C-alpha cells in the first residue's frame, strides 16, 4: 500500500468522520428541538383539553339554568291563569253573597213586621181575654217571633259581612303579581338562553382548539420520531466508523459505569466526575509477512500507543503533525504488547490518592483480551491535556490514540508520521 494511497484514505475517513460529527450535532439539536416542540404541543393539547372540559361543564350548567327558567315561566303562567280564574270565581261569589244578603234582609224585615203585628194582637188579647188560653198562645207566639226577628237580623249582618269580605278578595292582587312574575321570568329566561348560547359557542370553539392541538401534537410526534431515528442512524454510523477505522476508541467515566461492560468491574471509590478511562483496540498493520505467510505480532507494526486528551474546542486544529511533536508529559504512552485491547484510567488533579483503587488493568494483566490490559505497571495517571494542563471538570474533551510505528514498518510503508486516530466521542466530567 503506497504512502499516497494511505494518506488519501486517511484523509477521506477524516473528512467523512468530521461530516458525520457535524451531522450528529445538527441532529442532536434538531432532535432536542423536536422534543421540546412535542412537549409544547402536548402541553397545548392538555390545556385545550382542560378548556374543553370546563366549557362543557359551563354549558351543562347554563342549560340547567335555562331549563329552570323555562319551568319558572311555566309555573308563573299557570299561577297567572289560576289567579284569573279565581278572580272570576270571586266575582261570582260576591254576586251570589250580595243576593243572599239582600234576601236575608227582606226576610228579616218581614219577620220584624210580623213581630210588630203579633205584638198588636197580643195587646188586644191582653185587653179582651186577659189570663185566657188565647192570650197565653199569643204571648208565646210573640216571644218566638221576636227571637226569629233577632236571628234574622244576625243572619242579615253575616250576609252583609260576607258581601264585604267577598268584595275585598285578593284574587285581583294575585293576578297582578302573577303577571309581574311571568314578565320577570320571561326576561330571566332570555338571559339564560343567551348565556347557554354563548357557552355552547365556547364549547364548540374549545373542541375545535382541542382537535387542532391534537393534530399539531401528532405532527410534532411524527417529526420527533423522524429526528430520533435519524439521530440514531448517524450515531450508529459513527460507532461503526469508530469500530472499523478508529481502534474502537472510547473515553468514559468509569465511576458511572455507563460504558464499562466488564463482569469483573472494580468497585470505584472515586466519585463520578473525578476520573476517566481511555480504551481502544490494537492497531492492525498490513504488508509484513512471516516465513509461514502469517501476520506477525502487533509489535512488528507499533512500538507505542500515546493517549492524548484535547479540549473539544481545540480538536478541529489538532492533527498528526501536532500529535507527533508533543513533548513528554503531555500524553500517556503504552508499549504494544500484543493484547487485543488496552485501557488506562486517569484521575483529575486534587483527587484524594488514598481513595484511588489499584488500577483495574493490573488485575486483568493475565488476560491478553481484557479491555483493562496495560503495561503491567501500576501508575496512577494524573489527567492532563496535550498542552500539559490539568483536565478540568465541566469542560468537553475528546481522546486521541497516536500509534508510533516500528522502524521496520516505517521503512515498509515509507511513512514516519505514525497513525493518528479520529477523535473519540466527547466527554464532560
Secondary structure, DSSP 4 states (H G I P E B T S, - for coil): --HHHHHHHHHHHHHHHHHHHHHHHHHHHHHHHHHHHHHHHHHHHHHHHHHHHHHHHHHHHHHHHHHHHHHHHHHHHHHHHHHHHHHHHHHHHHHHHHHHHHHHHHHHHHHHHHHHHHHHHHHHHHHHSTTSHHHHHHHHHHHHHHHHHHHHHHHHHHHHHHHHHHHT-THHHHHHHHHHHHHHHHHHHHHHHHHHHHHHHHHHHHHHHHHHHHHHHHHHHHHHHHHHHHHHHHHHHHHHHHHHHSTT-EEE-TTTTSS---TT-----SPTTSEEEEEEEPP---S-B-TTS-B--GGGTEEEEEEEEEEGGGGGG--HHHHHTPPTTSSEEEE--S-SEEEEEEE-TT--GGGPPPPHHHHTTT-TT-TT---S----EEPB-TTSPBP-TTSEEEEEEEEEEPHHHHHHHT--S-EEPPP---EE-
